[in-house]
Amino acid sequence: MAHVFLGILVVFVAFQLGAFAKKKGDLGDRHKLSLNWPLYLYIFTVMFSLFVTFAVIYHIISFQTPIYINGNTGEQVTHYTFWQTLYYSGVTLLSIGYGDFTPVGVTRFLSLFEGFLGIVIPSVIFIKEISNSNS
C-alpha cells in the first residue's frame, strides 16, 4: 500500500514540476506588489508534496533499516509510526532541526537533500516570479 501511495505522490510531484515549468509566462503581467495567491498556493502544494513524499520514503526505508536515533537519549529508535516520519520530514524540509531525531545511514543523505530542496525550491520560485514581474 505504501508503494502505491509513493507512486501517486511521485506522479503528483512530477505534475507540480511540469506546472511550474508551464507557469513561466502565466504570471508575468501582474503588478509587482500585488498579492499573488496562485503563487503562494503553488509554493504550498509543492512544499506539501515534498513533505509527504519524503515522509513516505523514510517510512519505507524504516522497514529495512533504522533511519534515526533519539537525539535526547541517544538510543536507536526501532519502531516508527508514519506520524513520526512525517514529523521528521517536516522538521527537515523546513530546516528547523530541533535535534530530537538524528538521521543514521542512508537517511543522512536523504535528509541533506530534503533540507536543500526546502531552501532552494521556494527561493527559485520567488526569484522566477520577481524576474517575471520586472520584465
N, C-alpha and C positions, 0 to 999 in steps of 0.2 A: 504494500500500500504506500509506503514511504517513497518507493521508486516512482510510482505513478504521480504522486504529489510533486516530487522533484522534477519529473519530466514536464508537468504542467507549468511549474514555476520557471523552468528554463525557457519554455516557449514564451511565457509572459515577459521575461526579461528581454528576450530577442525582439519581441514585438515592441517593447518600450524603446529599445535602442534604434529600431527602424523608424519609429515615430519621431524620435529625437533627430535623426538624420533628415527626415522629411520636413520637420518644423523649421528648418533653417530660414526660409523666406516667409513663413506664415505670420510671424510676429514682428517683423521689421518695421511696419508702418505705424506703430503706436508711439505716443508721446513718451519721452524719456522717463518722466516722473510718475506715469500712470501705474496704478496697481495692476499687475498682470496676473490675475488669478489663474488663468490656464497654465502659466509658467510655474507658479507655486504648487499647483495641483500635480503638474507633471513631475516636478522635483520630488514631491512627497511620494508619488506612486513608484518612481524609480528607486528611491531610498527604501521604501517599504518592501519592494520586491527583492532587493538585495538583502535586506534584513532577514526576511523569511527564508530566502534561498540558502543563505549561509547557515541559518539555524538547522534547516533540513540536512544540509551536507554534514554539519557537525554531529547531528543526531545519528545519521547513517554510519559515520566513522566510529561513533561511540559503541556500536555493536561489535566492532572488530578489536579496538584498542582503546586504552584510556586517552581522553582528549585534554583533560586539565586536572590540576591538583587544587585543593582548597588552599587559598593564599593565607588564611588565618591559622590553620592548623598544620599545614604542610603535608597533609595526608592526601593520598591519591583517591579521587572520587571514583567509585566503582559502579554506582547506579545513577544513570542520568535520565531525567524526565525531559520531554520536549520543551517544557516551560523553562527549564534551566538552560538548555542550549539556546532558546530564543532570547533569554535574558543576556547570556554571554555574547550572542551575536549583536544585540543592540548596544551593549556597552562597548564592544569592539568597533562597530561601524561608526558610532558617534564619537569615537576616540575619548571616551570618558575614563576608562581604565581604573575602576575602583580598587582593584588588586585582590578582590575576594576569590578570583579564579585565575590560575596561571596556566597557560597552554603548555602542553608537552607533545613531543613527537612532531608528526606532520601538521598538527593543528597550529603550531607556532608559525609556520609559513603561511597557512591559510589565514590566520589572524592578521599577520602583517599585510597580506594582500587585501583583506576586507577593510582594515583601517586605512590603507592607501586609497581604496575606492571611495570610502566615506569622506575623505578630504577632497579628492580630485574631482569626482563627478559633480557635486554641487558647484564647485569653482568653475569648471568648464562650462556648465550650463549658464551660470551668471555672466561669465566673460563673453560667451557667444551671444547672449541676449543684449548685453551692453554694446558689443560691436555691431549688432544688427540695428540697434536704436540710433547709433551715431552715423550710420551710412544712409 
